[in-house]
Amino acid sequence: MYSYVARQAILDVEEKIVGYELLFRNGVENAFPDICPDQATSQILTSNHLTRGLESITDGKCTYINFFEDTLINRFPESLDPKNVVIEILESVEISEELLDACRALKKQGYRLALDDHNFDPVWDIFLPYIDTIKVDVRQFNILQISKYVRRIAGSGVNLLAEKVETREEFEQLKTLGFQLFQGYFFARPEIFKSKQIVANKLNLLQLISEAGSAQLNIDKVSEILAQDVALSYKLLRFINSAGFSTSQQITSLKHAIVYMGEAEVKKFISLLALANLSGDKPDEIMVLSLARARFCGHIAQMRGDDENPPMAFLVGMLSLVDALLDEPMDALAGKLPIADEIKQGLVEQKGILGLYLKLALSYEQAQWDEVETLAMALKAPIDHIHEFYQESLAWADRICNCERSAA
């Protein structure tokens, strides 16, 4: 399964690219599909920010993203780095005190805000103290109307961005009116980017939504659900590795991740996934194998009496095929996650005790029985236990995926 996003360049008066606006797409057709704006924004975040990272699409330049009413009020932008993003407020949102409060809070946290397709209505003036950029669709107004508005807001300190600029004459004329930023077919048409998507298990997502609706979050239950789904686990770790959390914290287990985030942020994460409707395709062999490895590595660590390693061992197995899911090198992907160094070492180099657990799982899968015996001796793990653990782990993974097929 693949996700699609378009980017359109934003340039300054010297025609240098200073950023990109990201536009949701559901296929190679370069047009916005017929879905609600909140869902489109959520899919951009879950399919791009929480997988490959927005910086890989925008070449590290500033990212402009549209947000509608619900995503703004629920503070979804807080999962993004304020240094690298501009939050665009769609012109069709309903003005409310809640929306104004959300803008105040985002501005206080260092986010830059833009009014998208601004219609010059004075009702938006109360937002201007929190707005950095006003985007004007130059196809919607004549030059006289635009000039009159520019004079009215003179001194407000906002930048002006001209959208849908199509000719050199328009570009030069808008520069003289004081526009500092420009976007349109005169410079560049939107480019489509296609990337491999990690598909979340539909049943697991529904269970998470149910748990998020409870008055008090059951951390053990949420951990259990996440432990059955590599897509959700990976996105959770990417969510933590965002501007809203300290990057100094090293995560050792899924439960640790949930406790560290706190109930409010976990519920926000679940809402984000739910809104994006990550149902996707049926589980494939890679997903089954990821679950089996996770369970197996956890069994081995528990058998050895490692108090700390069972959850870390589970996470090593769970994430061991993320590179295959995303078609990216494991070292690059591990660098994007706030996981403990032991987990990264196990995933990337297959070294350390966690690396040995993963090596044992891989050797068993590939029927490399001499290697299995060597590793079993090094880990002081009886061969008959290894056989039992692997068969149980594979059956457990199959059972979870069969539940999804039955629920579909």
JOHUCOR-V715105 format. One record per run of one state. SS is the DSSP state (a for helix, b for strand, c for the rest). FROM is the first residue (numbers start at 0). TO is the last residue. Records with the same first field share a line. If there is no record, write none. Layout:
BEGIN
SS=FROM-TO, FROM-TO
END
This chain:
BEGIN
c=0-0, 12-15, 25-35, 49-52, 56-60, 67-67, 73-74, 79-83, 89-95, 108-110, 115-120, 130-131, 137-141, 152-157, 163-166, 177-179, 182-189, 196-200, 212-217, 226-228, 240-249, 251-252, 261-261, 276-283, 303-307, 319-320, 326-328, 334-337, 339-339, 348-350, 365-367, 379-381, 407-407
b=1-11, 16-24, 61-66, 84-88, 111-114, 132-136, 158-162, 180-181, 190-195, 250-250, 338-338
a=36-48, 53-55, 68-72, 75-78, 96-107, 121-129, 142-151, 167-176, 201-211, 218-225, 229-239, 253-260, 262-275, 284-302, 308-318, 321-325, 329-333, 340-347, 351-364, 368-378, 382-406
END
